[in-house]
């Protein structure tokens, strides 16, 4: 006969152990929750502190950017002012250089009259300019009814003689423009191309008449016929008193400027 021994278990002991286990589990869960909450609060605080730091840095950078923008704007304005000042100085220097050039030209002219070069004829061509009309700084004295057109040039030439003569000299000047038109050689008298109806005194050969003691200037506007391409200029000065003539040939015409000659 077999005997089975069964231990007696008290109900209080059985349920008490389970209750203790449940309490322990609940305590662990609560502790874990509290620990997680505390950690999350620390993370939030840390995150808030980092965000605040970033906002502060952003504000500082914005302020620096604003200051730099103002500084750049100030430097740009200063650069523009300095650039304008430089342009004014350059314009003033260019104007002064033109004045100096004109004064040197006048000085050379009067020196040539007072102390002319040896071997120079009694009457000579001191200077000659035939320049494109639009390139002139001053407006020539022409009839107000005339209009500026293409192929117009302003001419200016000066005749002079030795001051020692101290007598009036008379004669004519013939200025001839040589060039090509339709591949054919052409020669045109400057006098016949003058625009104003009221021309200078003219001789039978359509030349300028001169009469002076020291020097005389001729100036005006000419109009070249369409299609004419000038390449040089000839000048012939005839003296009535000495019945002699002086010729200058092939004074070069530079396109599109014209002719600029100064007597030596």
Long-range contacts (C-beta under 8 A, 24 or more apart in sequence): 105-262, 108-262, 109-158, 109-160, 109-215, 112-160, 112-263, 113-160, 113-161, 113-162, 113-163, 113-214, 113-215, 114-163, 116-162, 116-163, 117-264, 120-162, 121-244, 121-246, 122-161, 122-162, 122-165, 122-169, 122-239, 122-242, 123-159, 123-160, 123-161, 123-169, 123-171, 123-210, 123-237, 123-239, 123-246, 124-159, 124-160, 124-161, 124-237, 124-246, 124-263, 125-157, 125-158, 125-159, 125-235, 125-237, 125-246, 125-248, 125-261, 125-263, 126-158, 126-159, 126-160, 126-215, 126-262, 126-263, 127-156, 127-157, 127-158, 127-261, 127-262, 127-263, 128-155, 128-156, 128-157, 128-158, 128-175, 128-233, 128-235, 128-251, 128-259, 128-260, 128-261, 129-154, 129-155, 129-156, 129-157, 129-258, 129-259, 129-260, 129-261, 130-154, 130-155, 130-177, 130-190, 130-222, 130-233, 130-253, 130-258, 130-259, 131-257, 131-258, 131-259, 131-260, 132-256, 132-257, 132-258, 133-221, 135-257, 140-219, 140-220, 140-221, 141-219, 142-195, 142-196, 142-220, 142-221, 143-195, 143-196, 143-197, 143-198, 146-195, 146-196, 146-221, 149-223, 151-223, 151-224, 151-225, 151-226, 151-228, 152-195, 152-221, 152-222, 152-223, 152-224, 153-221, 153-222, 153-223, 153-224, 153-258, 154-219, 154-220, 154-221, 154-222, 155-190, 155-218, 155-219, 155-220, 155-221, 155-222, 156-217, 156-218, 156-219, 157-217, 157-218, 157-219, 157-235, 158-215, 158-216, 158-217, 158-218, 159-210, 159-212, 159-215, 159-216, 159-218, 159-237, 160-214, 160-215, 161-212, 161-213, 161-214, 161-215, 163-214, 166-213, 167-213, 168-211, 168-212, 168-213, 169-210, 169-211, 169-212, 169-213, 169-239, 169-241, 170-209, 170-210, 170-211, 170-239, 170-240, 170-241, 171-209, 171-210, 171-237, 171-238, 171-239, 171-240, 171-241, 172-203, 172-205, 172-207, 172-208, 172-209, 172-210, 172-237, 172-238, 172-240, 173-207, 173-208, 173-209, 173-210, 173-218, 173-235, 173-236, 173-237, 173-238, 174-205, 174-206, 174-207, 174-208, 174-235, 174-236, 174-238, 175-208, 175-233, 175-234, 175-235, 176-233, 176-234, 176-235, 176-236, 177-224, 177-230, 177-232, 177-233, 177-253, 178-230, 178-231, 178-232, 178-233, 178-234, 178-250, 179-228, 179-229, 179-230, 179-231, 179-232, 179-253, 180-228, 180-229, 180-231, 181-225, 181-227, 181-228, 181-229, 182-227, 186-228, 188-224, 188-225, 188-228, 190-222, 193-222, 193-223, 193-224, 194-220, 194-221, 194-222, 195-220, 195-221, 195-222, 195-223, 196-220, 196-221, 207-236, 207-238, 229-255, 233-259
